[in-house]
Amino acid sequence: MKAIIRIIAFLFLVASSSCIDPYVPNLKNFNSLLVVEGLITNENSSYKIKLSRTFGQANSIPENVTDANVFITDGDGIKTDLQYSNNGFYKTDSTSFSGVIGQKYTMHILTSDGKEYKSDECMMVPVTGIDKVYYEKGDEISGTLGESFTGLKILLNSTETTGMNEYFRWTFEEVWKFILPGAQQYVCTYIDPDTSFFESVPFLNNVCWKKNESGDIIINSALPGGVNFINGQEIQFINPIESDRLTQEYSILVKQYSISNTEYDFWNNLKKVGEAGGDIFALQPFTVISNIHNVNNNNERVLGYFEVSAVSQKRIFITSHDLDPLYLPHYQTDCVLIRRSPDDYPGDLTATFDKIYRWFMDSGNYIFVKPELKNDNSPVGLITVNNLLKLDFSLKPCALCNLTGFPAKPDFWVDLE
């Protein structure tokens, strides 16, 4: 529910700015509101409910609620307590609680200041399946100038919705493999004005992965009297020029949720607020109704929604070779090898290979990649300065997995190349 936090920030910024000069109001009567993010499905997993409070300044960090008592009751009156984890998250035990289709659930929150909150009773309705997740070449207009970009659209078709709920929401998780352009190939054991000693690294650790979760609101409905399935629902658009997602291998896991008409209206209103522009003709922010209420004070506003939904999911893998027939634009990395020798510093008569090495390494911003030799011999072992041509360096983000992604292959990953 990243969208909820973004909308909160948007509402504040609309209230605190004008079309001429920035203006930060003095919010003397600001009331911090409880924000609830929670989802229960029929997946065999631990469910999380996050509690936080709104903030009174644009540059403030939302305050996590860490001392509440949170529990869930089902239609049979069975109570399930959630344990506090961290960062405002309260979690269920996956071994003792799992959502059941057809069951009704209610969330309860007791805060340390004595307030009691309760959600509407929500039934977990079944969800239709995902027929296929696929991709095609397409264009999208984005940016303040309305530029058109050619890229890859990830699309979805559902199975028939006959007899099922007709309102849907989708989320996704994308993971992709990429190659570090400046990974270290050799280690310089020592270097002095006359000789250097280089050792090759045990293995070239240049394969990494990145992960991203959806943050936009993706909803749709199969209207009564129309087609009884979702066809061609856009889930994600990838601009290959701006991202390295498609350079090696890409995977996306799409989850499809069944939601009620009321929840559909909640997400639709939240989406409209998020898409509102900043000029006087744009749609003005309005109250987004929640299904969570203060038991003893109906006038207190609560932000967020307690979601109860069955889920179906499907994952696909796409390799760079799969996309060759589409002739998509290619991603160009900003990473380049920085190649230096004393000849590159004609104004500094003291420049030597050992000084160049220390200049770069002592800065803390670079990784030594490899030496370049004047002959074709392997640059392993003792090398005289007369045989050195260049020393190659790379910026750390271009050389280290943990600065831009992670080095461990995900458990579900299948190498198709």
N, C-alpha and C positions, 0 to 999 in steps of 0.2 A: 504494500500500500504506500509506495513512495509518492504516489500522486497526491495523497492527502497532505503530506508535509509540504509539497510544492505549492498546493493551493493555499495553505495557510500563509506561506511566505508571500504569495501573490496578493492575497487580500490585504495583508499589511502594507505592502508596497503601494497598492492602489490608494490606500488611505493616507499614505505619507509622502506622496509626490504630486507634482502638478506638471502641466505640459510646458512650463516656462523655466522654473528654477526648482532644484531639489528642495524639499521641505520635510523636516523631521518634527512631527508634532510632539507636544508635551502630553503624554497619555497619563494624566493624573488619575483618571477614573478607570484605568485599564483593569479588566477582570480576566485573570488567567483561566482558560477553559480546559477541561479534561479532553484529551485526544485518545481515542481507542482504535487500535488496529488489530483485528483478530479474524482468523479464518479456521473453520473446522471442516474437514472433508472426510471421505471414507477411505483415505489412504492409510496404510499402516506406518504411521510416523508420529513424532511428537509435534503437537500443535502449539503455536505461540500466540500470545496476546501481548501487545505492547501498549504501555500506558505512558503518556507524557502530558505536558501542559504547554499551552501556547505562550508566546513570548511577546514582550512589549516593545522591543526594539528590533530593527531590521537586521542588525548584525549579531543578535543574540542566538545562543544555541538552545533548542527546546530542552526543557527540564524533564528528565525522566522521573517517573513515579516509582519509587523503589520499596515503599513500605505499605503496600496495599494487600488486602486479602481478596484473592480472585478465585472463584470457583464456578463450575458449570453444573446445571441440573438438567436431566432429561425428562421426557414426558412421563416416565414412571417414578419420578421423584428421586432418582439416584443421583447423588452428589459426587462430583469429581473436583478435587482441589488442584490448583496449579501452583507450582513452586517457582519462586523468583530465581532467575538465572543471572542476567546482567544486562546493562544498557536499557533497563525498563521492560525487559521481556519476562513474562511468566509462562511456564511450559507445563504441558501435561506429560505423564509417563506413558510412552508408547506401548508398554507391555500391559497396561491396565485400562487404557481408554482408547477407543477408536470410534469414529463416527459411523452411524448405521443409517442407510437409506430408509426413509419412512419414519424415522424417529424425530422427535421435536427437542430442541435445546434452547436453554436460556442462560445467559451469562450474568454473573453477579460480581459487583466490585464494592468492597468496603474500604474506604480510604482512612488514613490515620487521623484526619480531622473530624471523623464521625459521620461522613456523608456516605450514603448508600445509593449505588447505581444499579440499574437492571435493564437488560435488553428485552425487546419483544421476543416472544416465543417464535422460534424459526424452525421450520421443517426442512429436513434434508430430502429434497426430491431427486429422482434419478436423472441422469444426464445421458443424452444420446452420444454415440461414439464418434470418433474422428475417422472419416473415410480415408483421407490422405492429406499429408502435408507435402507441398511441392513448391517449385520455384519457376520464375520466368523473368526474362529481361523486361524492364519497364522504366518509366520516367517519373520523377517526382519533383514538384516545385516546392522550394523551401528557401529560407533566408529572408532577410528584410527587403532584398531587391527582387524577390520572386524569381530566383534563378531556377532553371530546369537542369536536373541532374539525371544521367543515365546510370542505372544500377540494377540490383537484383531484388526482386520482390519475393518474399516468402508468403505463400498463400495456403488456405485451408478449405477443405470440403468436409462437411459433416455427413453422417448417415441420416436416414429419415427420422424426423422428429414426431411422427404420428404417435399420439398417445403420450408424448413426453412433454416436458416443460419447453416453452418456446423462447425463453430469454437466456442469453449466453454472455459470459465474460471469458476472456482469454488472457493468460500470462505466458511468458516464455523465459527460458534460460538458454543462453547461447555460449558455447565454448569453442575456441578455435586454436589450432596449432600454428605457430609461426617460427621463423628462423631468425636468431639473433644475427644481425649483419656484422657485428664487430666483436664476436666471441674471441676469447683469448686462445691462442694456439701455442704460444711458447712462454716460458718463465725465464726471466733474466736472474740467474743466481747471483752473479756479481758483474760489475762493469767498472773499468778504470780507464785512464787515458790510453792504454796500450792494448788491452785485451778484454774480452767479454766471454762469459760462459752462459750458454742457453740450454734449457731443457724443454722438450716438448711436453705439453700437458698430457696426463694419462688418457684422456678421451676428450674429444671436441664437444663440449656441453653447450651446443647452440640451439637445441630444440626446446621450445617453451610453449606454454598454453596461457590463454587469457579467458576470463569469464565475465559475463554481463547478464544482469537480470532486467526484465522489462520494467519500465517505469510509467509508460503511457497507459491511458485507459482505453481498452479495446473491448467494445461491447457491440451486440447486434441482436436482432430478433427475427424469428421466422413467423411472420404475421399470419393470423388465421385467414383462410381463404386464399392464401398465396402458395408458393412452393413450400413443401414440408421438409426442407433441408437448407443448410447454409452452403453457399457455393461461391468460391473465389474470395473468401474473407482474407483481407490483407492483414498479416501479423507483424511483419517487419520489412523495412526497406533498408538495404545496405548500399551505401555509396562507396564503391571500391576505391575511389580516389582518396577518401578521407580516412580509411581504415585498412588495417592489414588482415581483416577477417578472412578474405578470400585468397590469400597468397599461397596457402598450403592445403589445409583441410579444415572444414567448418561443420559444426553440429548445432542443431537447435532442437530443444525439447519444448513442445507446445502443450499447455494444459488448458482444457476446456471445462468451464464450470457452468452448472445450471443455477440460475438465479431467479428470484421472484420478480413480479412486476414492480413491487415497491423498491427492491434493491436495484433493479434496472433504472428506475427513475433517479435513485440516489447517485449512481455512477454517471448517468447522463447529465444531471445537473452539475455534478462536480467537473465533468469534462467541459461543459459550457463555460463555467467560471474560469477554468484553466486556459481556455482558448480565447477569452475576452481580450481585446486589444487595449491600448493605452490612450485612445483618443475619445472625444466626447460622443462620438457616434457608435462606439463599440458597446457590446452587451455589458451592462453594469452588473457587478457582483450581487448575488442574492443568497438568501439563507439556504443551505443544503441540509435537508432534513435527515436526522440520524434515527436509528432504531434503538438508541440507548438513552435512558432518562434517569434523572435524579428522582428517587422514589418519593422523597418528601418535598420536592420543589419542582413543579412542572415548568417553572419559568427559567430554570437554569439550562443553558445551552450546552450540549455535548457534541463534540466533533468526532466523526468516524462512523464505522458501521460494523456490527457483529455479523460476520458472514458464515452461513452454514450451507455447504454445497457439495454435491457429489462431483467427481472429477473423472475425466478420461484424458489420456495423454498419448502422444506419439512423438518419436524422435526420428530425425533424418540426418544423414551425413552427406556433405557435398565436398568434393575435391576440386582443386584448381583445374585439373584436366577435364572434369565434367563440364566446366564453364567455358572451355575453349571454343565450342561452336557458337557461343553467344557474342563473342568479340566485345567483352566489356572493357572499359578503361582499366588501366593497370595502376596499382598503388606504387608510388615512388617514395622510398624511405628517405628521411632527412639525414640518416646516419652515413657518414663517410669516414674512411680511414685517414687519419692525420699522419702524413709521412714527413719525417724531418731528418736532416743531417746538418752538420756545421755549415755547409754551403748555403743553407737557407737563412743564415744569420750573418750576412756579409759585413754588417756594421759592428759585430761583436767578435773581436779577435780571440776572445777566451772561450768561445763556444766549442765544446767537444761533445762526443757521443755520451760520455758519462754525465756531463752537465745537463744535456738535453733530457736524458732519461730522468734525472732527478727533478728538473723543472716540472715535467709533466706529472710524475708520480707524487711529488710533494704537494701538488695543488689539491689532491684528493678528488679530482673530477674525472680522471682518466684511468684507463686500463691499458697496460702494455699488451699488444697483440702479437707482434712477431718482428724479427729482424729481416731486412732485405740484404742479400749478399751480392757482390760483384760477379761471383762465379755461380755455377749451378749446384754447388755442393749443399748438402743438407745443413741448415743452420743449427746443428746440435753439437754441443761440446764447446771447446775453446775456440774462439774466433778472434783473430787479430783485427785491430782497428782498420788496417789497410784493406781488409776484405769486406768491411761493412759499407753498405750503400745508403741505407735508410733505417730508421727505427719507426715502426708503425704503432700508433696509439688510437684508442677509440674512447668516446665519451661513455661513462658508466651505464647510462640507460640503454646504450646500444650494445652492451657487452654482458650485462647481468640480468638473469631471468627475474629475480625477485624485485627488480625496480619497475618492471612493466607488466609482469605476469607471474607465473609460478612454474617450477621445473618438473614437478611430478605429474606423470601421465594420469589422467582421471581413470577410475576403475572401469567406467563404462566405455572408454574410448576404444575404437576400432581403427587401426591404421589401414587405410584403403589405397595408399599410394605405394 
